[in-house]
Amino acid sequence: MRAALVVLTALLVVGCTGQPRTEPTPAADPVAACIALCQEALAEDRDLSPGPCLSDSVMPDWVCDVTHSPRDPIDNIAENQCAAFRSGAAHHFVEVDQSCALIQKW
């Protein structure tokens, strides 16, 4: 009984000493990377009202696009969309609004 208690205590101590969780960094998370790009664009006073593509490769197989919420007809104009997604070179996208808030990730 005493040996079992020692083993259980050891397991609890080992299980509780793991590394703390950290928030995803832009380098590891397509949403965080897209939001960071959007915030950089805002800091540079870029006009995001047309809903431009911010990156055709925010991460491998991911694009970053600014759109309106609700969606406007301007968002359907090809030059405002990410070419890599339209061509099939990228299969996933992150959409943010003009304030850099996440609309959707797909």
N, CA and C atoms as a LAMMPS dump frame, in Angstrom:
ITEM: TIMESTEP
0
ITEM: NUMBER OF ATOMS
318
ITEM: BOX BOUNDS ff ff ff
-5.0000000000000000e+02 5.0000000000000000e+02
-5.0000000000000000e+02 5.0000000000000000e+02
-5.0000000000000000e+02 5.0000000000000000e+02
ITEM: ATOMS id mol type element x y z
1 1 1 N 0.821 -1.187 0
2 1 2 C 0 0 0
3 1 3 C 0.871 1.259 0
4 2 1 N 1.887 1.248 0.834
5 2 2 C 2.785 2.394 0.924
6 2 3 C 3.541 2.596 -0.385
7 3 1 N 3.952 1.513 -1.037
8 3 2 C 4.658 1.603 -2.317
9 3 3 C 3.747 2.196 -3.388
10 4 1 N 2.487 1.804 -3.376
11 4 2 C 1.537 2.336 -4.353
12 4 3 C 1.347 3.837 -4.153
13 5 1 N 1.309 4.288 -2.91
14 5 2 C 1.161 5.707 -2.616
15 5 3 C 2.376 6.492 -3.096
16 6 1 N 3.564 5.926 -2.922
17 6 2 C 4.791 6.578 -3.381
18 6 3 C 4.777 6.695 -4.911
19 7 1 N 4.371 5.636 -5.614
20 7 2 C 4.323 5.655 -7.072
21 7 3 C 3.297 6.677 -7.556
22 8 1 N 2.137 6.702 -6.932
23 8 2 C 1.089 7.642 -7.308
24 8 3 C 1.554 9.079 -7.101
25 9 1 N 2.199 9.334 -5.984
26 9 2 C 2.719 10.677 -5.708
27 9 3 C 3.762 11.068 -6.741
28 10 1 N 4.645 10.146 -7.102
29 10 2 C 5.667 10.428 -8.107
30 10 3 C 5.03 10.755 -9.457
31 11 1 N 4.002 10.009 -9.834
32 11 2 C 3.318 10.267 -11.101
33 11 3 C 2.653 11.637 -11.112
34 12 1 N 2.051 12.012 -9.998
35 12 2 C 1.421 13.318 -9.914
36 12 3 C 2.443 14.434 -10.02
37 13 1 N 3.574 14.276 -9.362
38 13 2 C 4.624 15.293 -9.411
39 13 3 C 5.166 15.421 -10.823
40 14 1 N 5.429 14.307 -11.478
41 14 2 C 5.951 14.343 -12.845
42 14 3 C 4.928 14.952 -13.789
43 15 1 N 3.657 14.605 -13.625
44 15 2 C 2.611 15.127 -14.499
45 15 3 C 2.359 16.605 -14.321
46 16 1 N 2.664 17.164 -13.189
47 16 2 C 2.394 18.57 -12.913
48 16 3 C 3.582 19.477 -13.189
49 17 1 N 4.676 18.934 -13.665
50 17 2 C 5.856 19.767 -13.888
51 17 3 C 6.126 19.998 -15.363
52 18 1 N 5.126 19.759 -16.204
53 18 2 C 5.308 19.973 -17.642
54 18 3 C 5.464 21.451 -17.958
55 19 1 N 5.814 21.735 -19.196
56 19 2 C 5.991 23.105 -19.654
57 19 3 C 4.637 23.816 -19.693
58 20 1 N 4.613 25.088 -19.359
59 20 2 C 3.357 25.827 -19.453
60 20 3 C 2.95 25.993 -20.914
61 21 1 N 1.644 26.036 -21.148
62 21 2 C 1.149 26.241 -22.509
63 21 3 C 1.434 27.667 -22.933
64 22 1 N 1.784 27.829 -24.169
65 22 2 C 2.013 29.164 -24.7
66 22 3 C 1.016 29.428 -25.812
67 23 1 N 0.763 30.681 -26.058
68 23 2 C -0.136 31.062 -27.137
69 23 3 C 0.552 30.788 -28.471
70 24 1 N -0.233 30.465 -29.513
71 24 2 C 0.373 30.224 -30.822
72 24 3 C 1.065 31.487 -31.317
73 25 1 N 2.195 31.318 -31.945
74 25 2 C 2.905 32.448 -32.525
75 25 3 C 2.493 32.581 -33.978
76 26 1 N 2.661 33.768 -34.569
77 26 2 C 2.313 33.918 -35.965
78 26 3 C 3.019 32.91 -36.873
79 27 1 N 4.213 32.472 -36.476
80 27 2 C 4.948 31.511 -37.303
81 27 3 C 4.321 30.127 -37.287
82 28 1 N 3.472 29.84 -36.292
83 28 2 C 2.902 28.498 -36.164
84 28 3 C 1.394 28.46 -36.394
85 29 1 N 0.758 29.6 -36.533
86 29 2 C -0.701 29.659 -36.608
87 29 3 C -1.117 30.578 -37.757
88 30 1 N -1.833 30.051 -38.757
89 30 2 C -2.201 30.89 -39.896
90 30 3 C -3.111 32.054 -39.508
91 31 1 N -3.977 31.879 -38.51
92 31 2 C -4.848 32.974 -38.081
93 31 3 C -4.01 34.086 -37.461
94 32 1 N -3.114 33.733 -36.547
95 32 2 C -2.26 34.738 -35.904
96 32 3 C -1.378 35.435 -36.929
97 33 1 N -0.865 34.687 -37.898
98 33 2 C -0.013 35.284 -38.933
99 33 3 C -0.805 36.25 -39.799
100 34 1 N -2.02 35.882 -40.162
101 34 2 C -2.862 36.748 -40.989
102 34 3 C -3.237 38.019 -40.235
103 35 1 N -3.617 37.87 -38.983
104 35 2 C -3.958 39.043 -38.177
105 35 3 C -2.753 39.965 -38.041
106 36 1 N -1.567 39.394 -37.843
107 36 2 C -0.349 40.208 -37.744
108 36 3 C -0.089 40.964 -39.047
109 37 1 N -0.272 40.295 -40.193
110 37 2 C -0.105 40.974 -41.489
111 37 3 C -1.107 42.114 -41.644
112 38 1 N -2.319 41.865 -41.248
113 38 2 C -3.36 42.881 -41.335
114 38 3 C -3.017 44.083 -40.451
115 39 1 N -2.567 43.816 -39.249
116 39 2 C -2.196 44.906 -38.339
117 39 3 C -1.016 45.702 -38.878
118 40 1 N -0.073 45.02 -39.529
119 40 2 C 1.045 45.725 -40.17
120 40 3 C 0.526 46.631 -41.283
121 41 1 N -0.405 46.12 -42.083
122 41 2 C -0.976 46.914 -43.167
123 41 3 C -1.685 48.15 -42.619
124 42 1 N -2.428 47.985 -41.526
125 42 2 C -3.09 49.133 -40.909
126 42 3 C -2.07 50.137 -40.38
127 43 1 N -1.004 49.646 -39.775
128 43 2 C 0.038 50.531 -39.244
129 43 3 C 0.722 51.316 -40.361
130 44 1 N 0.75 50.743 -41.559
131 44 2 C 1.336 51.409 -42.735
132 44 3 C 0.303 52.264 -43.467
133 45 1 N -0.889 52.391 -42.909
134 45 2 C -1.99 53.166 -43.494
135 45 3 C -2.418 52.659 -44.865
136 46 1 N -2.312 51.342 -45.08
137 46 2 C -2.807 50.761 -46.335
138 46 3 C -4.322 50.795 -46.349
139 47 1 N -4.895 51.013 -47.513
140 47 2 C -6.342 51.018 -47.677
141 47 3 C -6.83 49.577 -47.8
142 48 1 N -7.541 49.106 -46.81
143 48 2 C -8.05 47.738 -46.823
144 48 3 C -9.507 47.666 -47.282
145 49 1 N -10.078 48.813 -47.657
146 49 2 C -11.489 48.833 -48.038
147 49 3 C -11.818 47.995 -49.274
148 50 1 N -10.903 47.821 -50.246
149 50 2 C -11.24 46.945 -51.376
150 50 3 C -11.23 45.458 -51.006
151 51 1 N -10.74 45.116 -49.827
152 51 2 C -10.662 43.701 -49.438
153 51 3 C -9.519 42.993 -50.135
154 52 1 N -8.308 43.527 -50.018
155 52 2 C -7.184 42.937 -50.744
156 52 3 C -6.694 41.614 -50.151
157 53 1 N -6.018 40.862 -50.984
158 53 2 C -5.278 39.694 -50.511
159 53 3 C -4.024 40.224 -49.827
160 54 1 N -3.786 39.816 -48.617
161 54 2 C -2.587 40.264 -47.903
162 54 3 C -1.403 39.337 -48.121
163 55 1 N -1.682 38.057 -48.408
164 55 2 C -0.587 37.112 -48.639
165 55 3 C -1.11 35.872 -49.355
166 56 1 N -0.408 35.482 -50.415
167 56 2 C -0.709 34.227 -51.109
168 56 3 C -0.037 33.046 -50.425
169 57 1 N 0.783 33.319 -49.419
170 57 2 C 1.484 32.232 -48.727
171 57 3 C 1.778 32.626 -47.28
172 58 1 N 0.723 32.95 -46.547
173 58 2 C 0.913 33.325 -45.146
174 58 3 C 1.547 32.165 -44.384
175 59 1 N 1.268 30.951 -44.811
176 59 2 C 1.894 29.702 -44.382
177 59 3 C 1.76 28.767 -45.568
178 60 1 N 2.533 27.693 -45.618
179 60 2 C 2.362 26.764 -46.734
180 60 3 C 0.899 26.318 -46.853
181 61 1 N 0.344 26.465 -48.041
182 61 2 C -1.015 26.056 -48.391
183 61 3 C -2.094 26.965 -47.802
184 62 1 N -1.72 28.143 -47.269
185 62 2 C -2.661 29.085 -46.663
186 62 3 C -2.504 30.475 -47.277
187 63 1 N -3.635 31.161 -47.503
188 63 2 C -3.623 32.559 -47.924
189 63 3 C -4.297 33.405 -46.849
190 64 1 N -4.068 34.702 -46.924
191 64 2 C -4.647 35.657 -45.979
192 64 3 C -5.364 36.734 -46.775
193 65 1 N -6.669 36.875 -46.55
194 65 2 C -7.49 37.774 -47.355
195 65 3 C -8.327 38.67 -46.455
196 66 1 N -8.45 39.945 -46.851
197 66 2 C -9.337 40.882 -46.175
198 66 3 C -10.66 40.869 -46.932
199 67 1 N -11.767 40.699 -46.216
200 67 2 C -13.089 40.754 -46.83
201 67 3 C -14.01 41.578 -45.943
202 68 1 N -15.185 41.807 -46.439
203 68 2 C -16.189 42.545 -45.682
204 68 3 C -17.133 41.564 -44.992
205 69 1 N -17.696 42.005 -43.899
206 69 2 C -18.659 41.185 -43.191
207 69 3 C -19.855 42.068 -42.84
208 70 1 N -20.969 41.885 -43.533
209 70 2 C -21.244 40.853 -44.535
210 70 3 C -20.49 41.131 -45.836
211 71 1 N -20.368 40.086 -46.616
212 71 2 C -19.604 40.131 -47.856
213 71 3 C -20.202 41.154 -48.826
214 72 1 N -19.333 41.951 -49.47
215 72 2 C -19.716 42.932 -50.484
216 72 3 C -19.388 42.381 -51.864
217 73 1 N -20.039 42.883 -52.91
218 73 2 C -19.682 42.459 -54.273
219 73 3 C -18.206 42.695 -54.608
220 74 1 N -17.593 43.726 -54.016
221 74 2 C -16.17 44.004 -54.279
222 74 3 C -15.275 42.833 -53.852
223 75 1 N -15.749 42.038 -52.898
224 75 2 C -14.975 40.886 -52.427
225 75 3 C -14.91 39.778 -53.472
226 76 1 N -15.796 39.812 -54.442
227 76 2 C -15.827 38.786 -55.485
228 76 3 C -15.005 39.16 -56.715
229 77 1 N -14.416 40.352 -56.732
230 77 2 C -13.574 40.776 -57.85
231 77 3 C -12.228 40.055 -57.738
232 78 1 N -11.822 39.442 -58.848
233 78 2 C -10.632 38.579 -58.833
234 78 3 C -9.394 39.27 -58.281
235 79 1 N -9.151 40.537 -58.629
236 79 2 C -7.925 41.188 -58.154
237 79 3 C -7.933 41.453 -56.657
238 80 1 N -9.081 41.307 -56.011
239 80 2 C -9.159 41.458 -54.558
240 80 3 C -9.072 40.122 -53.834
241 81 1 N -8.958 39.044 -54.574
242 81 2 C -8.867 37.716 -53.98
243 81 3 C -7.443 37.186 -54.121
244 82 1 N -7.095 36.237 -53.31
245 82 2 C -5.756 35.656 -53.348
246 82 3 C -5.642 34.715 -54.549
247 83 1 N -4.7 35.041 -55.415
248 83 2 C -4.508 34.264 -56.649
249 83 3 C -4.146 32.814 -56.355
250 84 1 N -3.379 32.581 -55.306
251 84 2 C -2.964 31.208 -54.99
252 84 3 C -4.168 30.34 -54.64
253 85 1 N -5.173 30.918 -53.988
254 85 2 C -6.374 30.145 -53.663
255 85 3 C -7.219 29.933 -54.911
256 86 1 N -7.374 30.992 -55.71
257 86 2 C -8.164 30.875 -56.943
258 86 3 C -7.587 29.842 -57.887
259 87 1 N -6.265 29.759 -57.965
260 87 2 C -5.613 28.83 -58.893
261 87 3 C -5.511 27.411 -58.35
262 88 1 N -5.76 27.231 -57.057
263 88 2 C -5.644 25.918 -56.446
264 88 3 C -4.261 25.635 -55.88
265 89 1 N -3.352 26.617 -55.955
266 89 2 C -2.012 26.438 -55.386
267 89 3 C -2.066 26.398 -53.858
268 90 1 N -3.042 27.078 -53.28
269 90 2 C -3.279 27.038 -51.832
270 90 3 C -4.696 26.52 -51.621
271 91 1 N -4.877 25.752 -50.583
272 91 2 C -6.172 25.116 -50.348
273 91 3 C -6.904 25.625 -49.105
274 92 1 N -6.269 26.507 -48.353
275 92 2 C -6.866 27.019 -47.125
276 92 3 C -6.753 28.537 -47.093
277 93 1 N -7.693 29.171 -46.422
278 93 2 C -7.63 30.622 -46.316
279 93 3 C -8.054 31.085 -44.936
280 94 1 N -7.557 32.27 -44.606
281 94 2 C -7.999 32.991 -43.418
282 94 3 C -8.56 34.301 -43.935
283 95 1 N -9.775 34.63 -43.518
284 95 2 C -10.375 35.904 -43.874
285 95 3 C -10.501 36.754 -42.622
286 96 1 N -10.047 37.994 -42.744
287 96 2 C -10.184 38.972 -41.67
288 96 3 C -10.935 40.174 -42.217
289 97 1 N -11.532 40.948 -41.317
290 97 2 C -12.211 42.162 -41.763
291 97 3 C -11.223 43.324 -41.774
292 98 1 N -11.701 44.501 -42.111
293 98 2 C -10.824 45.67 -42.236
294 98 3 C -10.243 46.123 -40.905
295 99 1 N -10.761 45.588 -39.805
296 99 2 C -10.211 45.888 -38.478
297 99 3 C -9.315 44.762 -37.979
298 100 1 N -9.056 43.783 -38.847
299 100 2 C -8.19 42.639 -38.561
300 100 3 C -8.828 41.591 -37.651
301 101 1 N -10.131 41.629 -37.499
302 101 2 C -10.825 40.603 -36.718
303 101 3 C -11.094 39.398 -37.624
304 102 1 N -10.948 38.217 -37.066
305 102 2 C -11.177 36.994 -37.823
306 102 3 C -12.633 36.887 -38.266
307 103 1 N -12.841 36.607 -39.562
308 103 2 C -14.165 36.311 -40.077
309 103 3 C -14.325 34.8 -40.158
310 104 1 N -13.375 34.157 -40.841
311 104 2 C -13.418 32.699 -40.917
312 104 3 C -12.065 32.134 -41.315
313 105 1 N -11.896 30.886 -40.979
314 105 2 C -10.696 30.11 -41.32
315 105 3 C -11.213 28.838 -41.967
316 106 1 N -10.671 28.534 -43.126
317 106 2 C -11.148 27.344 -43.837
318 106 3 C -10.01 26.619 -44.5
